[in-house]
Amino acid sequence: MNWIYEDNRIYCKDEKGELMAEATFVSKENGKIDIDHVYVNPFLRGQGMAGKTMTVVAEYVRKMGWKATASCSYANGWFMKNQDAYGDIMADEIRDQAVSCKIDGNH
């Protein structure tokens, strides 16, 4: 997958330009971001693509020197399951953060 990095968004498309996966985030204070949405095209669901998307996002967060929170329920759960590998980029408040699912026209 060729990942595209934009302000507050990391995503990939197929050769036809159809969105395959994306994660969006908002900047917070003190070098923190909140991952508020993870999307995987229905064609790829159940194949580990959401986890791959989160790995790409987490590596980017690490590279940028940020800390992450996750109001997206999937992203928050992913961080809780991957604390050993990514605990260094998890903001303290992620463990007590309210989570939700941001549903828009891509679902």
OpenMM code with the backbone's topology and positions (N, CA, C; nanometers):
from openmm import Vec3, app, unit

residues = "MET ASN TRP ILE TYR GLU ASP ASN ARG ILE TYR CYS LYS ASP GLU LYS GLY GLU LEU MET ALA GLU ALA THR PHE VAL SER LYS GLU ASN GLY LYS ILE ASP ILE ASP HIS VAL TYR VAL ASN PRO PHE LEU ARG GLY GLN GLY MET ALA GLY LYS THR MET THR VAL VAL ALA GLU TYR VAL ARG LYS MET GLY TRP LYS ALA THR ALA SER CYS SER TYR ALA ASN GLY TRP PHE MET LYS ASN GLN ASP ALA TYR GLY ASP ILE MET ALA ASP GLU ILE ARG ASP GLN ALA VAL SER CYS LYS ILE ASP GLY ASN HIS".split()
positions = [
    Vec3(0.0835, -0.1179, 0.0000),
    Vec3(0.0000, 0.0000, 0.0000),
    Vec3(0.0882, 0.1246, 0.0000),
    Vec3(0.0486, 0.2195, -0.0781),
    Vec3(0.1140, 0.3502, -0.0768),
    Vec3(0.0322, 0.4426, 0.0116),
    Vec3(0.0885, 0.4777, 0.1248),
    Vec3(0.0191, 0.5625, 0.2205),
    Vec3(0.0406, 0.7088, 0.1843),
    Vec3(-0.0652, 0.7859, 0.1971),
    Vec3(-0.0629, 0.9287, 0.1686),
    Vec3(-0.0782, 1.0015, 0.3020),
    Vec3(0.0147, 1.0929, 0.3263),
    Vec3(0.0163, 1.1678, 0.4514),
    Vec3(-0.0260, 1.3108, 0.4237),
    Vec3(-0.1341, 1.3523, 0.4864),
    Vec3(-0.1833, 1.4893, 0.4765),
    Vec3(-0.1988, 1.5435, 0.6173),
    Vec3(-0.2249, 1.6729, 0.6279),
    Vec3(-0.2534, 1.7298, 0.7595),
    Vec3(-0.3733, 1.6575, 0.8195),
    Vec3(-0.3535, 1.5979, 0.9340),
    Vec3(-0.4603, 1.5338, 1.0103),
    Vec3(-0.5239, 1.4129, 0.9421),
    Vec3(-0.4520, 1.3497, 0.8489),
    Vec3(-0.5087, 1.2350, 0.7785),
    Vec3(-0.3968, 1.1508, 0.7165),
    Vec3(-0.4101, 1.0190, 0.7311),
    Vec3(-0.3228, 0.9242, 0.6626),
    Vec3(-0.4161, 0.8234, 0.5957),
    Vec3(-0.3943, 0.7982, 0.4659),
    Vec3(-0.4858, 0.7101, 0.3947),
    Vec3(-0.4173, 0.6441, 0.2760),
    Vec3(-0.4872, 0.5472, 0.2176),
    Vec3(-0.4395, 0.4843, 0.0949),
    Vec3(-0.5592, 0.4584, 0.0042),
    Vec3(-0.5302, 0.4597, -0.1250),
    Vec3(-0.6310, 0.4346, -0.2273),
    Vec3(-0.5826, 0.3212, -0.3173),
    Vec3(-0.6754, 0.2584, -0.3871),
    Vec3(-0.6355, 0.1566, -0.4836),
    Vec3(-0.6011, 0.2233, -0.6166),
    Vec3(-0.5684, 0.1426, -0.7152),
    Vec3(-0.5264, 0.1963, -0.8452),
    Vec3(-0.6373, 0.2725, -0.9172),
    Vec3(-0.7629, 0.2507, -0.8774),
    Vec3(-0.8752, 0.3228, -0.9364),
    Vec3(-0.9085, 0.4510, -0.8602),
    Vec3(-0.8343, 0.4764, -0.7510),
    Vec3(-0.8581, 0.5956, -0.6723),
    Vec3(-0.9608, 0.5788, -0.5620),
    Vec3(-1.0065, 0.4547, -0.5404),
    Vec3(-1.1044, 0.4307, -0.4340),
    Vec3(-1.0343, 0.4225, -0.2985),
    Vec3(-1.0937, 0.4859, -0.1990),
    Vec3(-1.0384, 0.4854, -0.0650),
    Vec3(-1.0392, 0.3437, -0.0084),
    Vec3(-0.9224, 0.2987, 0.0361),
    Vec3(-0.9094, 0.1653, 0.0935),
    Vec3(-0.9022, 0.1689, 0.2461),
    Vec3(-0.8325, 0.2668, 0.2999),
    Vec3(-0.8207, 0.2796, 0.4450),
    Vec3(-0.7788, 0.4216, 0.4780),
    Vec3(-0.8190, 0.4672, 0.5974),
    Vec3(-0.7768, 0.5993, 0.6422),
    Vec3(-0.7881, 0.6096, 0.7933),
    Vec3(-0.7095, 0.6987, 0.8457),
    Vec3(-0.7203, 0.7395, 0.9849),
    Vec3(-0.7135, 0.8908, 0.9863),
    Vec3(-0.7980, 0.9517, 1.0664),
    Vec3(-0.7943, 1.0961, 1.0806),
    Vec3(-0.7646, 1.1296, 1.2264),
    Vec3(-0.7072, 1.2460, 1.2453),
    Vec3(-0.6728, 1.2891, 1.3798),
    Vec3(-0.6749, 1.4407, 1.3862),
    Vec3(-0.6903, 1.4906, 1.5070),
    Vec3(-0.6900, 1.6348, 1.5297),
    Vec3(-0.5753, 1.6689, 1.6232),
    Vec3(-0.5150, 1.7829, 1.5989),
    Vec3(-0.4065, 1.8293, 1.6843),
    Vec3(-0.4643, 1.8825, 1.8144),
    Vec3(-0.3942, 1.8498, 1.9213),
    Vec3(-0.4296, 1.8999, 2.0533),
    Vec3(-0.3127, 1.9831, 2.1028),
    Vec3(-0.3161, 2.0228, 2.2250),
    Vec3(-0.2073, 2.1029, 2.2805),
    Vec3(-0.0902, 2.0144, 2.3220),
    Vec3(0.0253, 2.0767, 2.3384),
    Vec3(0.1455, 2.0113, 2.3916),
    Vec3(0.1938, 1.8914, 2.3104),
    Vec3(0.1841, 1.9002, 2.1773),
    Vec3(0.2361, 1.7937, 2.0926),
    Vec3(0.1559, 1.6655, 2.0959),
    Vec3(0.0272, 1.6768, 2.1226),
    Vec3(-0.0600, 1.5600, 2.1259),
    Vec3(-0.1562, 1.5637, 2.0084),
    Vec3(-0.2002, 1.4446, 1.9687),
    Vec3(-0.3059, 1.4332, 1.8693),
    Vec3(-0.4133, 1.3406, 1.9248),
    Vec3(-0.5333, 1.3542, 1.8707),
    Vec3(-0.6427, 1.2634, 1.9033),
    Vec3(-0.6833, 1.1921, 1.7757),
    Vec3(-0.6687, 1.0617, 1.7732),
    Vec3(-0.7119, 0.9821, 1.6583),
    Vec3(-0.8624, 0.9644, 1.6735),
    Vec3(-0.9367, 1.0268, 1.5827),
    Vec3(-1.0820, 1.0298, 1.5983),
    Vec3(-1.1579, 0.9416, 1.5002),
    Vec3(-1.0847, 0.8762, 1.4078),
    Vec3(-1.1565, 0.7966, 1.3074),
    Vec3(-1.0606, 0.7011, 1.2370),
    Vec3(-1.1001, 0.5760, 1.2263),
    Vec3(-1.0281, 0.4773, 1.1450),
    Vec3(-1.1320, 0.4120, 1.0544),
    Vec3(-1.1024, 0.4088, 0.9255),
    Vec3(-1.1945, 0.3520, 0.8263),
    Vec3(-1.1209, 0.2505, 0.7408),
    Vec3(-1.1888, 0.1399, 0.7111),
    Vec3(-1.1386, 0.0408, 0.6170),
    Vec3(-1.2508, 0.0102, 0.5183),
    Vec3(-1.2171, 0.0095, 0.3911),
    Vec3(-1.3125, -0.0236, 0.2868),
    Vec3(-1.3744, -0.1608, 0.3172),
    Vec3(-1.5064, -0.1752, 0.3004),
    Vec3(-1.5703, -0.3037, 0.3301),
    Vec3(-1.5049, -0.4225, 0.2589),
    Vec3(-1.4489, -0.3992, 0.1427),
    Vec3(-1.3815, -0.5046, 0.0666),
    Vec3(-1.2636, -0.5646, 0.1431),
    Vec3(-1.1999, -0.4845, 0.2289),
    Vec3(-1.0801, -0.5282, 0.3015),
    Vec3(-1.1052, -0.5640, 0.4474),
    Vec3(-1.2264, -0.5470, 0.4942),
    Vec3(-1.2537, -0.5730, 0.6355),
    Vec3(-1.2323, -0.7204, 0.6686),
    Vec3(-1.1850, -0.7437, 0.7893),
    Vec3(-1.1580, -0.8800, 0.8343),
    Vec3(-1.0234, -0.9334, 0.7891),
    Vec3(-0.9409, -0.8487, 0.7284),
    Vec3(-0.8109, -0.8909, 0.6762),
    Vec3(-0.6944, -0.8213, 0.7469),
    Vec3(-0.7218, -0.7583, 0.8602),
    Vec3(-0.6153, -0.6930, 0.9362),
    Vec3(-0.5781, -0.5539, 0.8886),
    Vec3(-0.6571, -0.4973, 0.7992),
    Vec3(-0.6225, -0.3665, 0.7436),
    Vec3(-0.6357, -0.2536, 0.8457),
    Vec3(-0.7314, -0.2614, 0.9350),
    Vec3(-0.7450, -0.1567, 1.0367),
    Vec3(-0.6222, -0.1565, 1.1274),
    Vec3(-0.5745, -0.2737, 1.1641),
    Vec3(-0.4536, -0.2830, 1.2457),
    Vec3(-0.3321, -0.2304, 1.1721),
    Vec3(-0.3214, -0.2612, 1.0435),
    Vec3(-0.2110, -0.2096, 0.9626),
    Vec3(-0.2176, -0.0571, 0.9556),
    Vec3(-0.3376, -0.0041, 0.9399),
    Vec3(-0.3556, 0.1407, 0.9359),
    Vec3(-0.3086, 0.2032, 1.0666),
    Vec3(-0.3460, 0.1434, 1.1771),
    Vec3(-0.3042, 0.1956, 1.3070),
    Vec3(-0.1528, 0.1853, 1.3259),
    Vec3(-0.0920, 0.0802, 1.2757),
    Vec3(0.0540, 0.0689, 1.2852),
    Vec3(0.1206, 0.1819, 1.2091),
    Vec3(0.0712, 0.2117, 1.0900),
    Vec3(0.1255, 0.3226, 1.0106),
    Vec3(0.1090, 0.4541, 1.0865),
    Vec3(-0.0082, 0.4758, 1.1444),
    Vec3(-0.0327, 0.5991, 1.2204),
    Vec3(0.0590, 0.6061, 1.3422),
    Vec3(0.0702, 0.4968, 1.4164),
    Vec3(0.1530, 0.4954, 1.5374),
    Vec3(0.2991, 0.5227, 1.5042),
    Vec3(0.3483, 0.4658, 1.3968),
    Vec3(0.4869, 0.4914, 1.3565),
    Vec3(0.5065, 0.6378, 1.3169),
    Vec3(0.4060, 0.6956, 1.2539),
    Vec3(0.4127, 0.8372, 1.2182),
    Vec3(0.4125, 0.9253, 1.3432),
    Vec3(0.3274, 0.8915, 1.4378),
    Vec3(0.3227, 0.9658, 1.5642),
    Vec3(0.4591, 0.9599, 1.6319),
    Vec3(0.5183, 0.8432, 1.6335),
    Vec3(0.6509, 0.8272, 1.6945),
    Vec3(0.7548, 0.9112, 1.6204),
    Vec3(0.7528, 0.9054, 1.4892),
    Vec3(0.8487, 0.9815, 1.4074),
    Vec3(0.8363, 1.1320, 1.4323),
    Vec3(0.7130, 1.1790, 1.4511),
    Vec3(0.6887, 1.3214, 1.4712),
    Vec3(0.7167, 1.3654, 1.6155),
    Vec3(0.7346, 1.2696, 1.7046),
    Vec3(0.7606, 1.3028, 1.8446),
    Vec3(0.6354, 1.3431, 1.9212),
    Vec3(0.5195, 1.3008, 1.8733),
    Vec3(0.3935, 1.3334, 1.9368),
    Vec3(0.3544, 1.2271, 2.0385),
    Vec3(0.2484, 1.2563, 2.1108),
    Vec3(0.1789, 1.1611, 2.1961),
    Vec3(0.0362, 1.1507, 2.1430),
    Vec3(-0.0230, 1.0327, 2.1558),
    Vec3(-0.1563, 1.0104, 2.0993),
    Vec3(-0.2602, 0.9809, 2.2053),
    Vec3(-0.3787, 1.0347, 2.1815),
    Vec3(-0.5001, 0.9900, 2.2467),
    Vec3(-0.5855, 0.9308, 2.1354),
    Vec3(-0.6954, 0.8677, 2.1714),
    Vec3(-0.7790, 0.8060, 2.0680),
    Vec3(-0.9246, 0.8066, 2.1131),
    Vec3(-1.0023, 0.8974, 2.0566),
    Vec3(-1.1450, 0.8978, 2.0856),
    Vec3(-1.2194, 0.7991, 1.9965),
    Vec3(-1.1567, 0.7541, 1.8888),
    Vec3(-1.2133, 0.6473, 1.8063),
    Vec3(-1.2053, 0.5175, 1.8867),
    Vec3(-1.3163, 0.4481, 1.8987),
    Vec3(-1.3194, 0.3271, 1.9805),
    Vec3(-1.2230, 0.2205, 1.9280),
    Vec3(-1.2127, 0.2060, 1.7966),
    Vec3(-1.1189, 0.1070, 1.7431),
    Vec3(-0.9745, 0.1452, 1.7764),
    Vec3(-0.9382, 0.2700, 1.7513),
    Vec3(-0.8010, 0.3150, 1.7756),
    Vec3(-0.7656, 0.3022, 1.9239),
    Vec3(-0.8585, 0.3366, 2.0115),
    Vec3(-0.8326, 0.3277, 2.1541),
    Vec3(-0.8091, 0.1817, 2.1945),
    Vec3(-0.8936, 0.0938, 2.1479),
    Vec3(-0.8766, -0.0484, 2.1775),
    Vec3(-0.7464, -0.1035, 2.1221),
    Vec3(-0.7081, -0.0573, 2.0026),
    Vec3(-0.5826, -0.1020, 1.9420),
    Vec3(-0.4648, -0.0616, 2.0293),
    Vec3(-0.4646, 0.0609, 2.0772),
    Vec3(-0.3573, 0.1056, 2.1652),
    Vec3(-0.3533, 0.0228, 2.2935),
    Vec3(-0.4690, -0.0066, 2.3516),
    Vec3(-0.4714, -0.0853, 2.4752),
    Vec3(-0.4122, -0.2250, 2.4520),
    Vec3(-0.4368, -0.2819, 2.3343),
    Vec3(-0.3835, -0.4146, 2.3013),
    Vec3(-0.2357, -0.4107, 2.2647),
    Vec3(-0.1854, -0.2950, 2.2269),
    Vec3(-0.0479, -0.2828, 2.1785),
    Vec3(0.0372, -0.1908, 2.2660),
    Vec3(0.0066, -0.1874, 2.3943),
    Vec3(0.0798, -0.1008, 2.4870),
    Vec3(0.2280, -0.1338, 2.4945),
    Vec3(0.2617, -0.2610, 2.4838),
    Vec3(0.4032, -0.2978, 2.4917),
    Vec3(0.4842, -0.2350, 2.3787),
    Vec3(0.4281, -0.2328, 2.2600),
    Vec3(0.4994, -0.1789, 2.1441),
    Vec3(0.4879, -0.0277, 2.1315),
    Vec3(0.3762, 0.0291, 2.1770),
    Vec3(0.3503, 0.1708, 2.1510),
    Vec3(0.3176, 0.2523, 2.2761),
    Vec3(0.3461, 0.1996, 2.3929),
    Vec3(0.3204, 0.2723, 2.5164),
    Vec3(0.3936, 0.4048, 2.5242),
    Vec3(0.5069, 0.4136, 2.4567),
    Vec3(0.5865, 0.5368, 2.4602),
    Vec3(0.5195, 0.6539, 2.3892),
    Vec3(0.4240, 0.6264, 2.3021),
    Vec3(0.3563, 0.7357, 2.2306),
    Vec3(0.2143, 0.7585, 2.2812),
    Vec3(0.1724, 0.6812, 2.3788),
    Vec3(0.0381, 0.6960, 2.4335),
    Vec3(0.0359, 0.8062, 2.5391),
    Vec3(-0.0505, 0.9036, 2.5202),
    Vec3(-0.0683, 1.0080, 2.6214),
    Vec3(-0.1342, 0.9454, 2.7444),
    Vec3(-0.1015, 0.9964, 2.8596),
    Vec3(-0.1543, 0.9405, 2.9841),
    Vec3(-0.3064, 0.9306, 2.9854),
    Vec3(-0.3722, 1.0305, 2.9320),
    Vec3(-0.5181, 1.0346, 2.9392),
    Vec3(-0.5890, 0.9356, 2.8471),
    Vec3(-0.5165, 0.8662, 2.7611),
    Vec3(-0.5792, 0.7723, 2.6684),
    Vec3(-0.6520, 0.6596, 2.7421),
    Vec3(-0.6011, 0.6217, 2.8573),
    Vec3(-0.6601, 0.5101, 2.9315),
    Vec3(-0.7975, 0.5435, 2.9883),
    Vec3(-0.8237, 0.6716, 3.0133),
    Vec3(-0.9508, 0.7131, 3.0719),
    Vec3(-1.0366, 0.7930, 2.9745),
    Vec3(-0.9975, 0.7949, 2.8494),
    Vec3(-1.0634, 0.8789, 2.7504),
    Vec3(-1.1985, 0.8214, 2.7093),
    Vec3(-1.2961, 0.9096, 2.6933),
    Vec3(-1.4242, 0.8689, 2.6388),
    Vec3(-1.4045, 0.8356, 2.4915),
    Vec3(-1.4649, 0.7274, 2.4470),
    Vec3(-1.4495, 0.6851, 2.3077),
    Vec3(-1.5852, 0.6804, 2.2398),
    Vec3(-1.5817, 0.6927, 2.1084),
    Vec3(-1.7032, 0.6881, 2.0282),
    Vec3(-1.6666, 0.6449, 1.8880),
    Vec3(-1.7658, 0.6307, 1.8050),
    Vec3(-1.7429, 0.5970, 1.6647),
    Vec3(-1.7918, 0.7140, 1.5808),
    Vec3(-1.7013, 0.7720, 1.5045),
    Vec3(-1.7364, 0.8839, 1.4160),
    Vec3(-1.7785, 0.8243, 1.2827),
    Vec3(-1.9039, 0.8254, 1.2562),
    Vec3(-1.9549, 0.7684, 1.1310),
    Vec3(-1.9919, 0.8819, 1.0374),
    Vec3(-1.9432, 0.8703, 0.9137),
    Vec3(-1.9765, 0.9714, 0.8132),
    Vec3(-2.0156, 0.9015, 0.6832),
    Vec3(-2.0071, 0.9707, 0.5740),
    Vec3(-2.0500, 0.9175, 0.4458),
    Vec3(-1.9674, 0.8020, 0.3931),
    Vec3(-1.8551, 0.7692, 0.4558),
    Vec3(-1.7711, 0.6589, 0.4078),
    Vec3(-1.8169, 0.5230, 0.4600),
    Vec3(-1.9211, 0.5171, 0.5397),
    Vec3(-1.9632, 0.3897, 0.5969),
    Vec3(-2.0875, 0.3372, 0.5325),
] * unit.nanometer
topology = app.Topology()
chain = topology.addChain("A")
for resn in residues:
    res = topology.addResidue(resn, chain)
    for name in ("N", "CA", "C"):
        topology.addAtom(name, app.Element.getBySymbol(name[0]), res)
